[in-house]
Amino acid sequence: MESNNMKIDKHTYHVGEASMDERHWTISSTRLLTQEEINDAFCNADFEIGNKPQNIILDTGAEVTVVFDGVEFGDNAQVKLYDGELREEE
């Protein structure tokens, strides 16, 4: 039996894909919140547990309820080739 010593050329490409996804939360409080408090509220919420209400006490002492409402996945993907040689289109 002959061994197959054929050289196989490899072509490697480094490709990046980015799209604009939006994550949505509902934040409830008994008082007006600052922009920083709003940012802290959703950043400290655990979106892995789905849409269960989470009671969070912020560093400022404000008590909030945060609900993760879900993700809208972007349909505007931008693809960029970082490395690799392309064949000409025919």
C-alpha positions as CSV (number, residue, x, y, z in Angstrom):
1,M,0.0,0.0,0.0
2,E,1.4,3.4,-1.0
3,S,1.4,6.2,1.5
4,N,-0.2,9.4,0.4
5,N,2.5,12.0,0.8
6,M,0.6,14.6,-1.2
7,K,1.2,18.1,0.1
8,I,-2.0,20.0,0.8
9,D,-1.8,23.7,0.7
10,K,-3.6,25.5,3.4
11,H,-5.1,28.9,3.0
12,T,-5.9,30.6,6.3
13,Y,-8.2,33.6,6.7
14,H,-8.8,35.8,9.7
15,V,-12.3,37.2,9.4
16,G,-14.2,39.5,11.7
17,E,-18.0,40.0,11.8
18,A,-19.7,42.7,13.7
19,S,-23.4,43.7,13.9
20,M,-25.3,46.0,16.1
21,D,-27.3,44.0,18.6
22,E,-29.5,45.7,21.2
23,R,-30.2,44.4,24.7
24,H,-33.2,45.8,26.4
25,W,-34.0,46.1,30.2
26,T,-36.9,47.6,32.1
27,I,-35.8,49.4,35.3
28,S,-38.2,50.5,38.0
29,S,-37.5,52.7,40.9
30,T,-39.5,54.7,43.5
31,R,-37.4,57.8,42.7
32,L,-35.8,59.5,39.7
33,L,-32.5,57.9,38.7
34,T,-29.3,59.5,37.3
35,Q,-27.8,58.2,34.1
36,E,-25.0,56.6,36.1
37,E,-27.6,54.8,38.4
38,I,-29.4,53.5,35.3
39,N,-26.1,52.2,33.8
40,D,-25.2,50.6,37.1
41,A,-28.6,49.0,37.4
42,F,-28.5,47.1,34.1
43,C,-24.8,46.4,34.3
44,N,-25.4,44.7,37.7
45,A,-28.4,42.7,36.5
46,D,-27.9,39.0,35.4
47,F,-29.4,38.7,32.0
48,E,-28.7,35.0,32.0
49,I,-31.8,34.4,34.2
50,G,-34.1,35.7,31.6
51,N,-37.0,38.0,32.3
52,K,-37.3,37.4,36.0
53,P,-37.4,40.6,38.1
54,Q,-34.2,41.3,40.0
55,N,-34.1,43.6,43.0
56,I,-30.8,45.5,43.1
57,I,-29.5,48.0,45.6
58,L,-27.1,50.4,43.9
59,D,-24.0,51.9,45.4
60,T,-26.0,55.2,46.0
61,G,-28.5,53.3,48.1
62,A,-31.3,53.4,45.4
63,E,-33.3,50.3,45.2
64,V,-34.3,49.2,41.7
65,T,-36.0,46.3,40.0
66,V,-34.5,45.3,36.7
67,V,-36.0,43.0,34.1
68,F,-34.0,41.8,31.1
69,D,-36.4,42.1,28.2
70,G,-34.3,40.4,25.6
71,V,-32.0,41.0,22.6
72,E,-32.8,42.3,19.1
73,F,-30.1,40.8,16.9
74,G,-28.7,43.2,14.3
75,D,-29.2,42.3,10.6
76,N,-26.5,44.7,9.4
77,A,-23.5,42.5,9.7
78,Q,-20.2,44.0,8.5
79,V,-17.5,41.5,7.5
80,K,-13.8,42.4,7.4
81,L,-11.0,40.3,6.1
82,Y,-7.9,40.9,8.3
83,D,-5.5,38.4,6.8
84,G,-5.5,36.0,3.8
85,E,-5.0,36.0,0.1
86,L,-8.2,36.1,-2.1
87,R,-8.8,34.5,-5.5
88,E,-10.1,36.9,-8.1
89,E,-13.8,36.7,-8.8
90,E,-14.7,35.2,-12.1
